Amino acid sequence: MSFSNPQQQLSRQFRLAENAQVKSEITKAAISQCRFAVKALESGHHDLGLYTGPAVLDSNSSYRTLFLNDHRGPEHGLVALNIKCIQPRFVQEENGFEWRIKLSVEQTKYCQALIVGNPKEPSYYALLPTHIFRNEIYEGAMDAQSDILHSFLHPPPAFAPEWSPFILPSAKLGEALLSMRGYAVGILSEWSVQIQVETAAY
């Protein structure tokens, strides 16, 4: 894609830098707050893994990444997570704002949850199970587009109003991931970002 307008090019570069910063902060929060969170390799389809297997993981996050590389997929007790950065976009025709998350076909098939950040609201994340997105995957399709959510609130909230049950303080991300792990291994009967869990329990 070419940008003839230097201002457009600069704006795009700024957004990309913002997105990279948000993804870096979310990754750091996940692996520092939850000892079962594992950073994926750069070549992988997913950004993080949540380990649910019996092995004792190393406290060093780099060794946890190497472990992930050797034990991929749900058969090894690994819940795939992806990180997304999002900001509401004003739509002139609707006189409102929309949130749009793009998932690859691979991510839609195998990713169990998304951790979504907004650079304008770094104190909060949304931890979204991917089943809430109603994607239709067509044979041979390269990408799947999630539902586009709209709001007519001015100014718009940082996250889509429909995601309210899944929004949590960034400092509580580790607890929410532990809750997700507890549900995955059968310790908890339900999963919610609002559930308070004891770190030592799992």
Residue pairs with C-beta under 8 A, 6 or more apart in sequence:
3 9
3 12
18 85
18 119
19 85
19 119
21 119
22 83
22 85
22 117
22 118
22 119
22 122
23 47
23 83
23 85
23 117
25 117
25 122
25 170
26 83
26 115
26 117
26 125
26 170
26 173
27 39
27 47
27 48
27 83
29 125
29 170
29 171
29 173
29 174
30 37
30 48
30 81
30 115
30 173
30 174
30 177
31 37
31 38
31 39
31 48
31 61
31 64
32 174
33 171
33 173
33 174
33 175
33 177
34 50
34 173
34 174
34 177
34 178
34 181
35 57
35 59
36 50
36 51
36 52
36 57
36 177
36 178
36 181
36 202
37 48
37 49
37 50
37 51
37 64
37 174
37 177
38 48
38 49
38 50
38 51
38 57
38 61
38 64
38 65
38 67
38 68
38 78
39 47
39 48
39 61
39 64
39 65
39 68
40 46
40 47
40 48
40 49
40 65
40 68
41 65
41 68
41 69
44 72
45 80
45 104
45 106
45 107
45 110
45 111
46 80
46 81
46 82
46 107
46 110
46 111
47 81
47 82
47 83
48 80
48 81
48 82
48 83
48 115
49 68
49 72
49 78
49 79
49 80
49 81
50 78
50 79
50 81
50 177
50 180
50 181
50 184
51 57
51 64
51 67
51 68
51 77
51 78
51 79
51 181
52 77
52 78
52 79
52 181
52 184
52 185
53 71
53 76
53 77
53 78
54 77
55 67
55 71
57 63
57 64
57 67
58 64
58 67
68 78
71 77
71 78
72 78
74 80
79 112
79 113
79 180
79 181
79 184
80 110
80 111
80 112
81 111
81 112
81 113
81 114
81 115
82 103
82 107
82 111
82 113
82 114
82 115
83 114
83 115
83 116
83 117
84 101
84 114
84 115
84 116
84 117
85 116
85 117
85 118
85 119
86 99
86 100
86 101
86 116
86 117
86 118
86 159
87 118
87 119
87 120
88 97
88 98
88 99
88 151
88 156
88 157
88 158
88 160
89 97
89 98
89 99
89 100
90 96
90 97
91 97
91 98
91 150
94 150
94 152
95 152
96 150
96 151
96 152
96 156
97 150
97 151
97 152
97 153
97 156
98 148
98 149
98 150
98 151
99 148
99 149
99 151
99 159
99 160
100 145
100 146
100 148
101 114
101 116
101 133
101 146
102 143
102 144
102 145
102 146
103 111
103 130
103 133
103 135
103 143
103 144
103 145
103 146
104 142
104 143
104 144
105 137
105 141
105 142
105 143
105 144
107 130
108 130
108 133
108 135
108 137
108 144
109 137
111 130
112 129
112 130
113 127
113 128
113 129
113 130
113 180
114 126
114 127
114 128
114 130
115 125
115 126
115 127
115 128
115 173
116 125
116 126
116 127
116 128
116 159
116 163
117 125
117 126
117 170
118 124
118 158
118 159
120 158
121 158
121 159
122 170
123 169
123 170
124 158
124 159
124 167
124 168
124 169
124 170
125 167
125 168
125 170
125 173
126 159
126 163
126 166
126 167
126 168
127 166
127 168
127 173
127 176
127 177
127 180
127 193
128 163
128 166
129 166
129 191
133 146
133 147
134 147
135 144
135 145
135 146
136 144
137 144
149 160
149 161
149 162
149 163
151 157
151 160
151 161
153 161
159 167
165 192
165 193
165 194
166 193
167 193
168 176
168 193
168 194
172 193
174 199
175 195
175 196
175 197
175 199
176 193
176 195
178 197
178 199
178 201
178 202
179 188
179 191
179 192
179 193
179 195
179 197
180 191
181 202
182 188
182 191
182 197
182 201
182 202
183 189
183 190
183 191
185 202
187 201
187 202
188 195
188 197
